[in-house]
Amino acid sequence: MTDTVNSQITDDVNSQITDDVNSQITDDVKVAGASQNKRTKTGVVVSNKMQKTVVVAVENLVKHGMYQKYIKRTSKFLAHSEEPGINIGDRVVIEETRPLSKRKRWAVREVLDKAS
């Protein structure tokens, strides 16, 4: 009798522990498309000749060490784009994603201004 009661208690405790562990695991999983703290950059599309990929030039100001003047530096990023309507000259916001290819680690989030 006591063996069956002890086994039921241990079974109940084990099931509670596994439920707790499973709920913690599912709480840690991120839902696709959910807003997360991802880095974003704003730039201008300089090439759209690839399929589902655009090249975005991002300008940033860097202060020169000796002369204390600001210099424009341009970096180019390959960004994934499902939208076919993105053209050269459009201002876009890109966000960090998982690596999609050797150089493509960004995705176009939105188009701010269309080129005329």
VMD Tcl script that draws the C-alpha trace (Angstrom):
set ca {
  {0.00 0.00 0.00}
  {2.71 2.48 0.94}
  {4.66 1.53 -2.18}
  {1.75 2.49 -4.42}
  {1.26 5.78 -2.55}
  {4.98 6.57 -2.80}
  {5.02 5.73 -6.51}
  {1.98 7.97 -7.10}
  {3.65 10.83 -5.24}
  {6.89 10.44 -7.20}
  {4.90 10.24 -10.46}
  {3.03 13.44 -9.56}
  {6.26 15.23 -8.66}
  {7.98 14.06 -11.83}
  {5.05 15.19 -13.98}
  {5.06 18.62 -12.29}
  {8.80 18.94 -12.86}
  {8.52 18.01 -16.55}
  {5.58 20.41 -16.97}
  {7.65 23.20 -15.40}
  {10.64 22.41 -17.62}
  {8.49 22.23 -20.75}
  {6.80 25.53 -19.96}
  {10.20 27.17 -19.44}
  {11.41 25.83 -22.76}
  {8.36 27.08 -24.64}
  {8.61 30.46 -22.88}
  {12.17 30.87 -24.22}
  {11.20 30.14 -27.82}
  {10.69 33.30 -29.88}
  {7.73 33.52 -32.20}
  {8.65 34.24 -35.81}
  {7.75 37.78 -36.76}
  {7.56 38.99 -33.17}
  {9.22 42.32 -32.50}
  {12.58 41.76 -30.88}
  {15.46 44.07 -30.15}
  {17.21 43.83 -33.50}
  {19.70 46.30 -34.86}
  {18.35 48.49 -37.64}
  {20.03 50.77 -40.15}
  {18.66 53.30 -42.62}
  {20.19 53.58 -46.06}
  {19.71 54.04 -49.79}
  {19.31 51.20 -52.28}
  {22.22 51.30 -54.75}
  {21.55 48.04 -56.62}
  {18.57 45.76 -57.17}
  {19.90 43.52 -59.95}
  {19.72 40.32 -57.91}
  {16.65 38.23 -57.22}
  {15.19 38.95 -53.75}
  {18.33 40.89 -52.74}
  {19.15 44.59 -52.72}
  {22.38 46.39 -51.89}
  {21.87 49.16 -49.33}
  {24.47 51.89 -48.75}
  {24.47 53.20 -45.19}
  {26.29 56.45 -44.39}
  {27.63 57.26 -40.95}
  {29.76 60.08 -39.58}
  {33.11 59.27 -37.98}
  {35.20 61.83 -36.13}
  {38.81 62.10 -37.34}
  {41.25 61.46 -34.51}
  {43.78 64.20 -35.25}
  {41.79 66.88 -37.04}
  {38.53 66.49 -35.06}
  {36.48 66.80 -38.25}
  {33.63 64.51 -39.18}
  {34.07 62.25 -42.21}
  {31.30 60.40 -44.05}
  {31.88 56.66 -44.22}
  {29.74 54.43 -46.42}
  {29.10 50.75 -45.80}
  {27.25 48.47 -48.19}
  {24.97 45.72 -46.91}
  {23.20 42.97 -48.83}
  {19.60 42.80 -47.67}
  {16.87 40.26 -48.37}
  {13.76 41.70 -49.99}
  {10.63 39.80 -51.00}
  {9.08 42.98 -52.42}
  {9.70 43.35 -56.16}
  {8.97 47.12 -56.15}
  {12.18 48.32 -54.47}
  {14.21 50.46 -56.88}
  {17.54 52.24 -56.87}
  {17.38 55.43 -54.82}
  {14.71 54.25 -52.36}
  {15.39 54.94 -48.67}
  {14.83 51.76 -46.68}
  {15.15 50.47 -43.13}
  {17.01 47.16 -42.82}
  {17.12 44.92 -39.76}
  {19.45 42.19 -38.64}
  {18.40 38.58 -39.34}
  {19.95 35.15 -39.31}
  {22.58 34.51 -41.99}
  {20.82 33.86 -45.29}
  {23.97 33.48 -47.41}
  {27.67 34.28 -47.23}
  {27.17 38.06 -47.11}
  {23.42 38.48 -46.60}
  {22.53 39.04 -42.93}
  {19.99 41.86 -43.22}
  {16.37 42.09 -44.37}
  {14.39 45.07 -45.63}
  {11.82 46.00 -42.99}
  {10.16 48.97 -44.70}
  {10.52 51.50 -47.49}
  {10.65 55.07 -46.16}
  {10.86 57.09 -49.39}
  {10.43 56.00 -52.96}
  {12.83 57.39 -55.57}
  {11.24 59.69 -58.09}
}
mol new
graphics top color blue
foreach p $ca { graphics top sphere $p radius 0.5 }
foreach p [lrange $ca 0 end-1] q [lrange $ca 1 end] { graphics top cylinder $p $q radius 0.2 }
display resetview
